């Protein structure tokens, strides 16, 4: 057995003893035949940012080979409103590297994510997944490096209050049982996500927890490992589907909503990134943040207002992005600073051997520090189209490398301590702010669409569709009105309870 694959929880990987990127059609046919698989399922994201499903009954090897080779037709206009009904047929073609055994189907089922193709057999130019693929390719062409990403998936679990061992209100960070009630649910989700190919870093309770009207609300987080951007987006999409499906089976309510209720922590979708050249992490140089990292950060900051159009897609997104509260709104960056939009977390850049200090028997085992440094964008939430969001980040990072004054801008946008401290008042007044509504995000994207459309990355049709959808919310004054009427605010929160 290949030792590098021996602990991989994906049954397809275990059986084939291959990395997913090496899966071939013949491998999957063999897996189906030798493991009693009776059904095949394609899943693919639509405009509502949820995975859709197409089921196939395996009735012969010829039919199995046909669907794996040629996919199937679908109605694109029912999946994406910017596709016209008169010319809406699309193909969905499975991506073999995404194969996993479905954990929820009673009938043994092999599930694969699929890619959209147009009538001529070309990748659908306006598909968010293909947009991300184009963004990654253009980043590589410009920089000679690869963009890796990972997500922090925050969500609330809601259930009847047992009345025992209440955690402290809004102080649930890394809480343990019995004060945390849904650790076992989170661990079960993590296990299923890993079986489906997700590369998980860890899971824990988050800050948010409270009781209301006889129910307990508990915030959790699952964080992933940095991987190439298409994989990163795939993992997040599958994870959201697994968390919701397992919750439904256990009679729990789960929400990824950006705002949960008044005065309580909302849920974000923080996206970390790192830039790789071969096996080397290029985010640090000499133990400090590299110029490469700073250029990428500046590109993202310069386009941050437009990125909200991809990462914050419902009106309640802007109930979370409120100045002086939990989420960042000023366009700036800093080290280990959660008040900024782009944060540089601890990255194991020191020279101290912490392991042997904690474990004296390991005194002779110290090796070079791991290359773990990432940088985090903190504005997005799970209303995001994950493929669009990461594509916008990759595109913006590339733009940072194309700017002559990127390093000067990095100095200008840097904040050393909490941006809301009194000593930063003058600095804060100089910084631009994120949009405060879907309409404002649409305006920001309209103003910067040429940057995203450059090099053919974002199709004009896709940009038009994003802008149109955001403007239909007509929410320019909604946050202000909702702040003055809490009952109305909660009605709006419930309307977008299961966004994304």
C-alpha positions in Angstrom: 0.0 0.0 0.0 1.2 3.5 -0.9 2.1 5.0 2.5 1.2 8.5 1.3 -2.3 7.4 0.6 -2.8 4.9 3.5 -4.6 7.4 5.8 -6.7 9.0 3.0 -10.4 8.6 4.1 -11.8 8.7 0.5 -12.8 5.2 -0.4 -12.0 5.7 -4.1 -8.5 6.8 -3.3 -8.1 3.8 -0.9 -9.2 1.4 -3.5 -7.3 2.8 -6.5 -4.2 3.8 -4.5 -4.0 6.9 -6.6 -4.1 10.6 -5.9 -7.5 12.0 -7.1 -5.7 14.0 -9.8 -4.6 10.7 -11.4 -8.1 9.2 -11.6 -8.9 7.9 -15.1 -12.2 6.8 -16.5 -11.1 3.2 -16.5 -10.3 3.5 -12.8 -13.8 4.7 -12.0 -15.4 2.0 -14.1 -13.4 -0.6 -12.2 -14.3 0.9 -8.9 -18.0 0.8 -9.8 -17.8 -2.8 -10.9 -15.8 -4.1 -7.9 -17.5 -2.1 -5.2 -21.2 -2.7 -5.9 -22.0 0.8 -7.0 -25.5 1.0 -8.5 -25.9 4.7 -9.0 -23.9 7.6 -10.3 -24.6 11.2 -9.3 -23.4 14.5 -10.9 -23.5 17.6 -8.8 -22.8 21.2 -10.0 -23.3 24.7 -8.7 -26.1 27.0 -9.9 -26.8 30.7 -9.6 -28.1 30.3 -6.0 -24.6 29.0 -5.0 -26.0 25.5 -4.1 -25.1 22.2 -5.6 -27.7 20.7 -7.9 -28.1 16.9 -8.5 -28.5 14.6 -11.5 -28.9 10.9 -10.8 -28.0 8.0 -13.1 -28.9 4.3 -12.6 -26.0 2.1 -13.7 -27.6 -0.5 -16.0 -24.6 -1.6 -18.1 -20.9 -1.0 -18.5 -21.6 0.7 -21.9 -24.0 3.2 -20.3 -21.6 3.9 -17.4 -18.8 4.6 -19.9 -21.2 6.8 -21.9 -22.1 9.1 -19.0 -18.5 9.3 -17.7 -17.4 10.2 -21.3 -20.1 12.4 -22.6 -22.1 13.6 -19.5 -25.6 14.8 -20.1 -27.7 17.8 -21.3 -29.2 20.2 -18.8 -31.3 23.4 -19.1 -28.9 26.2 -18.4 -31.7 28.9 -18.2 -33.1 27.1 -15.1 -29.7 27.1 -13.5 -28.5 30.6 -14.4 -30.9 33.5 -15.1 -28.4 35.2 -17.4 -28.7 32.3 -19.9 -31.6 32.8 -22.4 -34.3 30.1 -22.5 -34.2 30.1 -26.3 -30.6 28.9 -26.4 -30.1 27.3 -23.0 -28.9 23.7 -23.5 -25.7 22.9 -21.7 -23.6 19.8 -21.2 -22.4 18.7 -17.8 -19.2 16.6 -17.9 -17.9 14.9 -14.8 -14.5 15.7 -13.3 -13.0 12.4 -12.3 -10.7 13.8 -9.7 -13.8 14.8 -7.6 -15.2 11.2 -7.2 -16.3 10.0 -3.8 -18.8 7.5 -2.5 -22.0 9.4 -1.4 -22.3 9.2 2.4 -26.1 9.7 2.4 -27.5 7.5 -0.4 -29.0 4.2 0.7 -28.2 2.8 -2.7 -24.4 2.7 -3.2 -23.7 5.8 -5.3 -20.6 7.3 -6.8 -20.8 11.1 -6.8 -18.8 13.5 -9.0 -18.7 17.2 -9.5 -19.4 18.3 -13.1 -18.3 21.2 -15.4 -20.5 23.1 -17.8 -19.9 23.1 -21.5 -21.7 25.0 -24.2 -23.4 23.7 -27.4 -20.1 23.7 -29.3 -18.3 21.6 -26.7 -16.3 24.5 -25.2 -16.2 25.3 -21.4 -19.1 27.7 -20.6 -17.4 31.1 -20.6 -19.8 32.5 -18.0 -19.6 29.5 -15.6 -18.2 30.5 -12.2 -16.1 27.3 -12.0 -14.5 27.9 -15.4 -14.0 31.6 -14.5 -11.9 30.5 -11.5 -9.9 28.1 -13.7 -9.2 31.0 -16.2 -8.2 33.3 -13.3 -5.7 30.7 -12.0 -4.2 30.2 -15.4 -3.8 34.0 -16.0 -2.2 34.4 -12.6 0.3 31.6 -13.5 1.1 33.2 -16.8 1.7 36.6 -15.3 3.7 35.6 -12.2 5.0 32.1 -12.9 3.5 31.0 -9.6 0.3 29.3 -8.4 -2.5 30.6 -6.1 -3.6 28.3 -3.3 -6.6 29.0 -1.1 -8.6 27.6 1.9 -11.8 28.6 3.6 -13.0 29.1 7.2 -16.6 27.8 7.1 -18.7 29.3 10.0 -22.2 28.2 10.7 -24.8 28.1 13.5 -26.5 24.9 14.7 -29.9 25.4 16.3 -31.9 23.0 18.4 -34.1 22.7 21.4 -32.4 24.0 24.6 -31.8 21.1 27.1 -31.5 23.6 29.9 -28.1 22.2 31.1 -24.6 23.6 31.0 -25.2 26.8 29.2 -22.0 28.4 27.7 -21.3 32.0 28.4 -23.2 34.3 25.9 -20.9 35.2 23.0 -17.9 33.5 24.6 -18.1 30.1 22.9 -14.7 30.2 21.3 -13.1 26.6 21.4 -15.7 25.6 24.0 -15.8 21.9 25.0 -18.6 19.6 26.0 -20.8 19.7 28.1 -21.0 23.5 27.5 -20.7 23.0 23.8 -23.6 20.9 22.6 -22.8 20.1 18.9 -19.1 19.0 18.9 -20.1 15.5 17.9 -22.2 16.8 15.0 -19.3 18.9 13.8 -16.9 15.9 14.1 -19.3 13.8 12.1 -19.5 16.5 9.4 -15.7 16.7 9.3 -15.4 12.9 8.9 -17.9 12.9 5.9 -16.3 15.9 4.3 -12.9 14.2 4.5 -14.4 11.0 3.0 -15.6 13.2 0.1 -12.1 14.5 -0.5 -12.1 17.7 1.6 -8.7 18.6 3.0 -9.6 19.7 6.5 -7.2 21.6 8.9 -9.4 21.5 12.0 -12.8 22.3 13.5 -13.9 24.1 16.7 -16.7 26.0 18.4 -16.8 29.7 17.5 -17.6 32.8 19.6 -21.3 32.9 18.9 -23.7 31.1 21.3 -26.9 32.1 23.0 -30.4 30.8 23.9 -33.6 32.3 22.6 -37.2 31.3 22.8 -36.4 27.8 24.1 -33.7 27.1 21.5 -29.9 27.0 21.7 -27.9 28.6 19.0 -24.2 27.5 18.7 -21.7 28.7 16.3 -19.1 26.3 14.8 -16.3 26.5 12.3 -14.5 24.1 10.0 -11.3 25.3 8.5 -9.6 23.7 5.5 -6.0 23.3 4.3 -4.5 25.4 1.4 -4.9 23.6 -1.9 -5.1 24.8 -5.6 -8.0 27.1 -6.0 -10.4 24.8 -7.9 -10.0 22.2 -5.2 -10.5 24.8 -2.5 -13.8 26.0 -4.0 -15.0 22.4 -4.6 -14.2 21.4 -0.9 -16.3 24.3 0.4 -19.2 23.5 -1.9 -19.2 19.9 -0.8 -18.8 20.8 2.8 -21.8 23.1 2.9 -23.9 20.4 1.2 -22.7 17.7 3.7 -23.3 19.9 6.8 -26.9 20.8 5.8 -27.8 17.2 4.7 -26.5 15.7 7.9 -28.3 18.3 10.0 -31.6 17.5 8.2 -31.1 13.8 9.0 -30.5 14.6 12.7 -33.4 17.1 12.8 -31.2 20.1 13.4 -31.4 23.4 11.8 -28.1 24.8 10.4 -27.6 28.3 8.9 -24.6 29.9 7.2 -26.4 33.2 7.2 -24.1 36.3 7.6 -26.4 37.7 10.3 -28.1 35.4 12.9 -29.8 37.9 15.2 -29.3 41.4 16.7 -26.3 41.8 18.9 -24.8 38.3 18.2 -21.9 37.2 16.2 -22.6 36.7 12.5 -20.9 34.1 10.3 -18.3 34.8 7.8 -16.4 32.9 5.1 -12.8 34.0 5.6 -10.6 33.0 2.6 -6.9 32.5 3.2 -4.4 32.3 0.4 -0.8 31.6 -0.3 1.3 31.8 -3.4 3.4 28.8 -4.4 6.4 28.3 -6.7 6.7 24.6 -7.1 6.8 23.3 -3.5 8.0 26.7 -2.0 5.6 29.0 -0.2 6.5 32.5 -1.5 4.6 34.5 1.2 7.7 35.0 3.4 11.3 36.0 2.8 13.9 36.1 5.6 11.3 35.5 8.2 9.2 38.4 7.1 6.2 38.9 4.8 7.6 39.0 1.2 7.1 41.6 -1.5 5.3 38.9 -3.4 2.7 38.7 -0.7 2.4 42.5 -0.4 1.7 42.9 -4.1 -1.1 40.3 -3.9 -2.5 42.0 -0.8 -2.6 45.4 -2.5 -4.3 44.0 -5.6 -7.0 42.5 -3.5 -7.4 45.7 -1.4 -7.6 47.9 -4.5 -10.5 45.8 -5.8 -12.1 44.9 -2.4 -15.2 47.0 -3.0 -16.0 45.1 -6.2 -15.1 41.7 -4.6 -18.0 42.2 -2.2 -20.3 41.7 -5.3 -19.0 38.1 -5.4 -18.6 37.5 -1.7 -21.5 39.2 -0.1 -24.6 38.6 -2.2 -27.7 39.2 0.0 -28.9 42.2 1.9 -28.1 40.7 5.3 -24.4 40.5 4.3 -24.3 44.2 5.0 -26.0 43.8 8.4 -22.7 42.0 9.3 -20.4 44.5 7.6 -21.1 47.3 10.0 -18.4 49.8 11.1 -17.0 49.3 14.6 -18.5 45.9 15.0 -17.3 42.3 14.4 -16.5 42.4 10.7 -14.0 44.6 8.9 -15.3 47.5 6.8 -12.2 49.7 6.3 -10.0 48.8 3.3 -6.6 48.1 4.9 -4.3 45.3 6.1 -2.2 44.4 9.1 -0.5 41.7 11.1 -2.4 39.5 13.5 -5.1 42.2 13.5 -8.7 41.2 13.3 -10.0 44.7 12.7 -8.5 44.9 9.2 -9.9 43.6 5.9 -6.8 41.6 5.0 -5.0 40.0 8.0 -1.6 38.4 8.1 -1.9 35.6 10.8 0.9 34.0 12.7 2.9 31.9 10.3 5.5 29.8 12.2 8.2 32.2 11.0 10.2 32.2 14.3 13.3 30.2 15.0 12.3 28.8 18.4 11.8 25.1 18.9 8.5 25.1 20.6 8.0 21.4 20.2 10.9 20.4 22.4 10.0 23.0 25.0 6.6 21.3 25.3 8.1 17.8 24.8 11.6 17.6 26.2 12.2 14.1 24.7 12.0 15.7 21.3 14.9 18.0 21.8 16.9 16.5 19.0 14.1 16.4 16.4 13.8 20.1 15.6 13.8 20.8 11.8 13.2 23.8 9.6 10.0 25.6 10.4 7.0 24.7 8.1 6.0 27.0 5.3 2.6 27.7 6.6 2.2 31.5 6.1 -1.1 32.5 4.6 -3.0 35.8 4.3 -6.7 36.1 5.0 -9.5 38.1 3.4 -12.2 38.6 6.1 -15.1 40.3 4.4 -17.0 37.4 2.6 -19.8 35.2 3.9 -21.6 32.1 2.8 -24.0 34.0 0.5 -20.9 34.1 -1.8 -20.6 32.3 -5.0 -17.4 30.6 -3.9 -16.0 30.2 -7.4 -16.6 33.8 -8.3 -15.2 35.0 -5.0 -11.9 33.2 -5.2 -11.7 34.0 -8.9 -12.1 37.7 -8.0 -9.3 37.3 -5.4 -7.0 35.6 -7.8 -7.6 38.2 -10.5 -7.1 41.1 -8.1 -3.9 39.5 -6.7 -2.6 39.3 -10.3 -3.5 43.0 -10.8 -1.3 43.7 -7.8 1.7 42.3 -9.7 0.9 44.5 -12.6 0.9 47.7 -10.5 4.1 49.8 -10.6 3.3 51.3 -7.1 2.1 48.2 -5.3 4.7 48.2 -2.6 4.2 52.0 -1.9 0.4 51.3 -1.6 1.2 48.4 0.7 2.8 50.9 3.1 0.0 53.4 2.8 -2.8 50.8 3.5 -1.0 49.1 6.4 -2.4 49.4 10.0 -0.3 48.3 12.9 -3.0 48.1 15.7 -6.8 48.0 15.9 -8.0 50.4 13.3 -10.7 51.7 15.6 -8.3 52.8 18.3 -8.3 56.5 18.9 -4.7 56.9 17.7 -5.8 55.6 14.3 -8.6 58.1 13.8 -6.6 60.1 11.2 -5.6 57.0 9.4 -9.2 55.7 9.4 -10.5 58.9 7.9 -8.1 58.3 4.9 -9.2 54.8 4.2 -12.0 53.8 1.8 -14.8 51.6 3.1 -16.5 48.5 1.8 -20.0 48.9 0.2 -22.9 49.0 2.6 -25.5 47.2 0.4 -25.9 44.9 -2.6 -26.7 47.9 -4.7 -23.5 49.6 -3.7 -21.5 46.4 -4.4 -23.1 46.3 -7.9 -22.0 49.8 -8.5 -18.4 49.0 -7.4 -18.3 46.0 -9.7 -19.7 48.1 -12.6 -16.9 50.7 -12.1 -14.2 48.0 -12.1 -15.6 45.4 -14.5 -12.9 46.0 -17.1 -10.3 44.8 -14.6 -12.1 41.6 -14.1 -13.0 41.1 -17.8 -9.4 41.7 -18.9 -7.7 38.7 -20.5 -11.1 37.0 -20.8 -11.3 35.9 -17.2 -14.8 37.1 -16.2 -17.2 36.9 -19.1 -19.3 40.2 -19.6 -22.4 38.0 -19.5 -21.4 36.8 -16.0 -20.7 40.4 -14.8 -24.0 41.6 -16.2 -25.8 38.8 -14.3 -24.1 39.6 -11.0 -24.9 43.3 -11.2 -28.5 42.7 -12.3 -29.2 40.3 -9.4 -27.6 42.6 -6.8 -29.5 45.7 -8.0 -32.8 43.9 -7.8 -32.6 43.8 -4.0 -33.0 47.6 -4.1 -31.4 47.7 -0.6 -29.5 51.0 -0.6 -31.3 52.3 2.5 -32.3 48.9 4.0 -29.6 48.7 6.6 -30.4 52.1 8.0 -34.1 51.4 8.1 -33.6 47.9 9.7 -31.4 49.3 12.4 -34.4 51.5 13.5 -36.9 48.6 13.5 -35.6 45.4 15.0 -38.7 43.3 14.1 -38.3 44.3 10.5 -34.6 43.4 10.7 -35.4 39.9 12.0 -37.9 39.4 9.2 -35.2 40.1 6.7 -32.7 37.8 8.5 -35.2 35.0 8.3 -35.8 35.6 4.6 -32.1 34.9 3.9 -31.6 32.2 6.6 -30.5 29.6 4.0 -28.6 31.8 1.6 -25.8 30.3 -0.5 
